[in-house]
Amino acid sequence: MSRPLATPLSLLLAVLVWLAHPWAGLAAPDGEALGSPLVTPPPQLSLPWAEQLADDAVRLCQRSGSLVSVTVVTATGAPQVMLSGDGAAPHSRALSQQKAYTAVSMAALQGLHTTSELQDALAHPRFSIGNLGLPSDPVAQITPVPGGVVIRWHGTVLAGLGVSGARQGSIDERCALDAEERLLQALDQPSAPTM
């Protein structure tokens, strides 16, 4: 008696396993089995750390009398946390996200720490931004104004932090830098949980 090649249930299970682990069972070019994923995610702050960073930035600005919105983006520029302090202007939400995005997408690539450094570099070129200058038309979400900070920990970009709503961008940036300093001190504590 012949046995069926596959039952509908076994086919369904095989497809589900493949969808969960599409590279399982494939061989690497040298003939060895692929033991690690083909693509790995970039490091990023966990949600609790990102929330703490954003909350610190809002509170630090509030203490100085500034009503701000704050955005934390991942190292790839995806929004992770957005907070608006009480009384923050409506436009500050979008601008905080643009500052955070600009920090990780342009400032980090140039080895800069803040969007004010990027603004200065664009106004007084000491080096080129890549091989080309910025296009004549605006690039969506790129806003090289003070208030964005690249969050690096031991040389690895983890996030971008954008603050907007204070009377001056330099105040936004000071709040962001102070919040970053608190985060990095906490991460360097021996008892700190993982990112």
ABEGO torsion letter per residue (X at the ends): XBBBABBAAAAAAAAAAAAABAABGBBBAAGBBBABBABBBBBBBBAAAAAAAAAAAAAAAAAAGBBBBBBBBBAAGBBABBBBBBGBBAAAAAAAAAAAAAAAAAAAAAGBABAAAAAAAAABBABBBEABBBBABBBBGBBBBBGBBBBBBGGBBABBBBBBGBABAAAAAAAAAAAAAAAAAAAABAABBBX
